[in-house]
Amino acid sequence: MTTSLEFGLDTFGDVTSGPDGVLISHAQVIRDVVAEGLLADQLGVDFFGVGEHHREDFAVSAPEVVLAAIAGCTQRIKLGSAVTVLSSDDPIRVYQRFATLDAASNGRAEVILGRGSFTESFPLFGYALDQYEVLFEEKLDLFAKLLPQEPVTWNGVTRPALKNQRVFPTVEHPPLKAWIGVGGSPQSVIRAARHGLPLMLAIIGGEPRRFAPFADLYRQACDKLEQAPRPIGVHSPGYVAETDAQAREELWPDYKRMRDRIGAERGWGPMNRAEFDGEADQGSLYVGSPETVAQKIAATVKALGVQRFQLKYSAGALPHDKLLRSIELYATRVIPRVRELLA
């Protein structure tokens, strides 16, 4: 298990605060994300993911552009989205952009396709929310047909049909690496297996072990479809500091503000400290010292049998310097310790 296990870092480009406590510009956040990706590469992290959002509290709406900037100053780290909101984009343009990133990065590009956890992109790009399901299903079906790099014939109701159409640029060493991001529905898990794509489980709340049935379902579906086993990954939030107490005290204020802001939009009540501590103790929040975070990651990897773990290291306005330190501890102390625990 340890030889095939990969470790990643994810960010949504959360708008962070500067030394004076004032929120910095979107432009500076994007430059900081590039610096964070560079540090991850220098410290040997396997993957760096950048999310796509279309709202004021996140700076990145075009992850492949940010990833291309990171590709230009890095050597080895894999670079991907976390996630690309396929429902409100065009599958051909998504493929072309990531094929271009793959060329620019010398084969390091990945795309994680999903429906996203926000809906701002639907009215922004002229899509109806009542087509939420059919948009993703049809566009994913088309995207999967692009991966073999053969002429494509396709019909649907969400975009014009294609007849014997080729798409360029081609990927130098196909296929383009693509995952499906899933929030935890059996239908989504089976869909990933049906399309023959790796599964990325977004576990952002509750006990991680409760997702074991979804990992099992995916493997069973692949077997039933007589497909070769494909990787399963986990994406979860977290933060690493020197001690458990330091990590919780530094993360708590900004995590609460972010959670309460989003929660107010969705009808959730404010987060209290007991709920936060419960997520850190038993849930899907990987916060604490390197040893605490490593133990928790190792337990999740063993329980779900995954091949990649991605830590969503940014959380609200938590400053850039603290994010850099968290990345450093994750790379230099958490990852080696998880490998020891799983050896």
C-alpha positions in Angstrom: 0.0 0.0 0.0 2.7 2.5 0.9 4.5 2.2 -2.5 1.4 3.2 -4.4 0.1 5.8 -1.9 0.3 9.4 -3.1 -0.1 12.6 -1.0 -1.5 15.8 -2.3 -2.5 19.4 -1.3 -5.6 21.3 -2.4 -6.6 24.9 -2.2 -9.6 26.9 -3.3 -7.6 30.1 -3.3 -9.4 31.4 -0.2 -9.0 35.1 0.2 -6.6 35.5 3.1 -5.7 38.2 5.5 -2.4 40.2 5.5 -0.2 41.0 8.4 -2.5 43.8 9.4 -5.5 41.5 9.5 -7.1 43.1 6.4 -8.1 40.8 3.5 -5.7 41.0 0.6 -6.5 41.3 -3.1 -7.5 38.4 -5.4 -4.4 39.1 -7.4 -2.1 38.7 -4.4 -4.0 35.5 -3.4 -3.3 34.0 -6.8 0.4 34.9 -6.6 0.5 33.3 -3.1 -1.1 30.1 -4.4 1.6 29.9 -7.0 4.2 30.2 -4.3 2.5 27.5 -2.2 2.5 25.2 -5.2 6.2 25.9 -5.7 6.9 25.0 -2.1 4.9 21.8 -2.3 7.0 20.8 -5.4 10.3 21.6 -3.6 9.3 19.5 -0.6 8.3 16.4 -2.6 4.5 16.5 -2.4 3.0 14.3 -5.1 0.0 16.5 -6.2 -1.2 20.1 -6.0 -4.8 20.8 -6.7 -6.6 24.2 -7.3 -10.3 24.6 -7.0 -12.7 26.5 -9.3 -15.2 29.0 -7.7 -17.0 32.1 -8.9 -17.6 34.1 -5.7 -15.9 36.9 -3.8 -14.3 34.8 -1.0 -12.3 32.6 -3.4 -9.8 34.1 -5.8 -9.5 31.3 -8.4 -12.1 31.0 -11.2 -9.6 29.6 -13.8 -7.6 26.9 -12.1 -5.8 25.7 -15.2 -4.3 29.2 -15.7 -3.0 29.2 -12.1 -1.7 25.6 -12.6 0.1 26.6 -15.8 1.9 29.4 -13.8 2.9 26.8 -11.2 4.0 24.4 -14.0 6.4 27.0 -15.2 8.3 27.1 -12.0 8.1 23.5 -10.8 9.7 20.3 -12.0 7.9 17.2 -10.8 4.7 17.7 -8.9 1.4 16.6 -10.6 -1.0 19.5 -11.1 -4.8 19.4 -11.3 -8.1 20.9 -10.5 -10.0 20.4 -7.3 -12.6 20.4 -8.9 -13.5 21.6 -12.4 -17.2 22.4 -12.4 -18.0 20.4 -15.6 -21.8 21.1 -15.4 -21.4 24.8 -16.3 -18.5 24.4 -18.7 -18.0 22.9 -22.1 -16.3 19.4 -22.0 -14.3 20.1 -25.2 -12.9 23.4 -23.9 -12.1 21.7 -20.5 -10.3 18.9 -22.4 -8.4 21.4 -24.6 -7.3 23.5 -21.6 -6.0 20.6 -19.6 -4.4 19.0 -22.7 -2.6 22.3 -23.1 -1.6 22.3 -19.4 -0.4 18.7 -19.8 1.9 19.8 -22.7 3.2 22.8 -20.8 3.9 20.8 -17.7 5.5 17.8 -19.6 2.8 15.4 -18.8 1.9 16.4 -15.2 -1.7 17.6 -15.7 -4.8 16.0 -14.1 -8.4 17.1 -14.0 -10.9 16.3 -11.3 -14.4 16.6 -12.7 -17.3 17.4 -10.4 -20.5 19.3 -9.9 -18.9 21.5 -7.3 -20.3 22.5 -3.9 -21.6 26.0 -5.1 -24.0 27.0 -7.8 -22.9 30.5 -8.7 -21.5 29.3 -12.1 -24.9 28.2 -13.3 -26.5 31.7 -13.6 -23.1 33.2 -14.5 -22.8 31.1 -17.6 -26.5 30.8 -18.5 -27.3 27.3 -17.2 -30.6 26.4 -15.5 -30.3 24.8 -12.1 -33.3 22.5 -12.9 -30.9 20.8 -15.4 -28.4 20.1 -12.6 -28.3 16.3 -13.1 -28.6 16.1 -16.9 -25.9 18.7 -17.4 -23.4 16.7 -15.5 -24.4 13.4 -16.9 -24.3 14.4 -20.5 -21.1 16.5 -20.2 -19.3 13.8 -18.4 -20.4 11.3 -21.1 -18.9 13.5 -23.8 -15.7 14.2 -21.8 -15.1 10.5 -21.4 -15.5 10.0 -25.1 -12.7 12.5 -25.7 -10.1 10.6 -23.7 -9.2 7.9 -26.3 -8.3 10.8 -28.7 -10.4 9.2 -31.5 -13.0 11.0 -33.7 -16.1 11.6 -31.6 -19.7 11.2 -32.6 -22.1 12.3 -29.8 -25.7 13.5 -29.4 -27.4 15.1 -26.4 -29.7 17.9 -25.3 -27.3 20.3 -23.5 -25.0 21.2 -26.4 -24.8 20.7 -30.2 -24.1 17.2 -31.5 -20.8 16.1 -32.9 -20.2 13.9 -35.9 -16.8 12.3 -36.5 -15.1 15.3 -34.8 -11.5 15.4 -33.6 -10.3 17.6 -30.7 -6.9 19.3 -30.4 -4.4 19.6 -29.0 -3.8 15.9 -28.4 -2.2 14.6 -25.3 1.4 13.5 -25.8 1.0 10.3 -23.7 -2.7 9.6 -23.5 -5.0 9.4 -21.9 -5.3 12.6 -20.0 -5.5 11.7 -16.3 -9.1 12.5 -15.2 -10.9 11.7 -11.9 -14.5 12.1 -10.9 -15.1 14.0 -7.6 -17.9 12.5 -5.6 -19.6 13.9 -2.4 -21.1 10.6 -1.4 -24.0 9.2 -3.4 -24.1 5.6 -4.7 -25.2 6.9 -8.1 -22.2 9.1 -8.4 -19.8 6.3 -7.4 -21.3 3.9 -10.0 -21.2 6.6 -12.6 -17.4 6.9 -12.0 -17.0 3.2 -12.5 -19.1 3.1 -15.6 -17.0 5.7 -17.2 -13.8 3.9 -16.2 -12.4 6.9 -14.2 -10.7 7.1 -10.8 -12.8 8.1 -7.9 -12.1 11.1 -5.6 -14.1 11.1 -2.4 -14.7 14.6 -1.0 -15.0 13.9 2.7 -15.6 17.3 4.3 -17.7 16.4 7.3 -18.4 13.5 9.6 -16.5 10.2 10.3 -14.3 9.3 7.3 -15.0 5.6 7.9 -18.6 6.1 6.8 -17.3 6.4 3.3 -15.9 2.9 3.3 -19.1 1.4 1.7 -18.7 3.9 -1.2 -15.1 2.7 -1.8 -16.3 -0.9 -1.7 -19.1 -0.1 -4.0 -16.8 1.5 -6.5 -14.4 -1.5 -6.5 -17.4 -3.9 -6.8 -18.8 -1.9 -9.8 -15.4 -2.0 -11.5 -15.2 -5.7 -11.0 -18.7 -6.2 -12.4 -17.9 -4.1 -15.4 -14.7 -6.2 -15.8 -12.5 -3.1 -15.6 -9.0 -2.9 -14.2 -8.8 -1.5 -10.7 -8.5 2.3 -10.7 -7.3 4.6 -7.9 -9.5 6.0 -5.1 -8.6 9.2 -3.5 -9.8 11.3 -0.5 -10.0 15.1 -0.3 -10.4 16.5 3.2 -9.7 19.8 5.0 -6.9 20.1 7.6 -4.2 22.2 9.1 -0.8 21.3 10.6 1.1 23.2 13.3 3.7 22.2 15.9 1.2 21.1 18.5 -2.4 20.1 18.7 -3.3 23.1 20.7 -1.5 25.6 18.4 -3.2 24.1 15.3 -6.7 24.3 16.7 -6.3 27.8 18.1 -4.8 29.1 14.9 -7.4 27.5 12.6 -10.5 27.9 14.7 -11.4 31.6 14.2 -10.9 31.6 10.4 -12.5 28.2 10.0 -15.6 29.3 11.9 -15.9 32.5 9.9 -15.7 30.6 6.7 -18.1 27.9 7.8 -20.6 30.4 9.2 -20.6 32.5 6.1 -21.3 29.5 3.9 -23.7 28.0 6.4 -25.8 31.2 6.5 -26.3 30.8 2.7 -27.5 27.2 3.2 -29.6 27.5 6.3 -27.1 26.0 8.8 -26.7 27.4 12.3 -23.4 28.9 13.4 -20.6 26.5 14.2 -19.6 26.3 17.9 -16.3 25.2 19.3 -17.6 21.8 20.5 -18.6 21.0 16.9 -15.2 22.1 15.6 -13.4 20.0 18.2 -15.6 17.0 17.4 -14.7 17.2 13.7 -11.0 17.4 14.7 -11.3 14.5 17.1 -13.5 12.1 15.2 -14.6 13.7 11.9 -13.0 14.7 8.7 -11.0 17.7 9.9 -7.3 16.8 9.9 -6.0 19.4 12.3 -3.2 19.1 14.9 0.5 18.3 15.3 2.3 16.3 12.6 1.8 13.1 14.7 -1.9 13.6 15.2 -2.6 14.4 11.6 -0.4 11.5 10.4 -2.2 9.0 12.7 -5.6 10.2 11.4 -4.6 10.0 7.7 -3.1 6.5 8.2 -6.4 5.4 9.8 -8.4 6.8 6.9 -6.1 5.2 4.3 -6.4 1.8 6.0 -10.2 2.0 6.5 -11.0 3.0 2.9 -8.0 1.4 1.0 -7.3 4.6 -0.9 -4.3 5.3 -3.2 -4.2 9.1 -2.7 -4.9 11.5 0.2 -5.3 15.2 -0.6 -5.3 17.7 2.3 -7.3 20.9 1.6 -4.9 23.1 3.5 -6.5 26.5 3.0 -9.3 27.7 5.2 -10.9 31.1 5.0 -8.6 34.0 5.8 -5.8 32.0 7.4 -2.7 34.0 6.4 -0.2 32.9 3.7 2.7 32.5 6.1 0.7 30.0 8.3 -0.3 28.1 5.1 3.3 27.8 4.1 4.3 26.5 7.5 1.4 24.0 7.4 2.6 22.8 3.9 6.1 22.4 5.2 5.0 20.3 8.2 2.7 18.2 6.0 5.5 17.5 3.5 8.4 17.0 5.9 6.8 15.3 8.9 3.3 14.1 8.2 3.9 12.3 5.0 7.0 10.3 6.2 5.2 9.4 9.4 2.1 8.1 7.5 4.4 5.9 5.4 6.0 4.6 8.6 2.6 3.8 10.1 1.5 2.0 7.0 4.7 0.1 6.4 
